[in-house]
Amino acid sequence: LAPAAAEDATNVPVHVKVVGLGKIAEVHVLADYNPIVKALVFYPGEAEPSLGFRLKVQQSTPIRAVVKTSEGKWYSGVHYIEAAGGGCTAPSFGTQAEWKANLGKVQSRRFMPMSNGPELSEGRTSDAAVRVRFRVSHPMDTGLAPGIPALYIEELNLLDAKNNRVSRIESFEPVSENPVYSLDLPKRYASEALQLVGKDNQGNKVGAYLQ
């Protein structure tokens, strides 16, 4: 799911939702005509195979989701998006002082989706009733803007109260600045502790308990 045309090539909303394919092990998101094609890999774990986020596009391009089931089968879906371009070569908007002071800070919220209905995939739990949304302050520089090296979050792990991994996201340069992610978890996580831990490509850490 994505708009037909990008209003802002640095901040294109995308929501990948897998329905009817059983348990999903991996979700890969690609922008075919970007100079850096791979945007992220999502390992749902306990989460539904449904992820909302934003990415940068350099020009009009197919946005492709390629998923691997627990049985090792691969499927793909695609959405074509028109864009004026330049999203991957534009510098981040935050000033140096701002991003250094806020680097890795996390804001989060949990809430109940309006309906689970047919969005639940086969083989998944029917109690996936808590939507978790979090934002990480980070410039997510691609390294393609003149004089600005690549600086992007490499991985984010969602952990439970016992430090067991609930879900995982590997991200790459095309994910938008100050990335925001939305995913759906079983309803017990409405009150159970959740921790977000991760790092960027220069070793800076991300760590916070989610609200």
C-alpha angles and dihedrals in degrees: 000000000000139000119278089237132023115241089189117024091202094055115037116164115228130176120189114198124177116204131181100002100103123235112359121213101182139013117196120192120201135179102207099205099038116112085236104041104188115075103174150328118227121200102193099196104165092355125092113260089257124109133172121198142132131252143185122247126196096201141342106314147157111260106213132196116198116187134191120207124216086256091060097253120138128217133173140200130187141201123189117220128192115221137171086221142215097111097125096047097046118102120239117271099231119096117242093252092050098050094044091052094046102033111142097003113146132213119187147172137186123208142156117264114233092242139001094192117130093348090087112094126228114272094023127112116275092218097070092132108137122084115204119198124182137172125205120201105231135131094227091203114189097208089238096100111091113267096000117108123217112275116168141142110264102188143005123191124195109211132189127226091280092050092253114148113254098177140343138212125194108196134191139195099286094066109106126258115276091015120223120200130189123193138161123238136181113283094252087075089068086089108009118102117264125190128194117209130170148122142230130234091270095052098259110149131231116202133156143133109244121238 
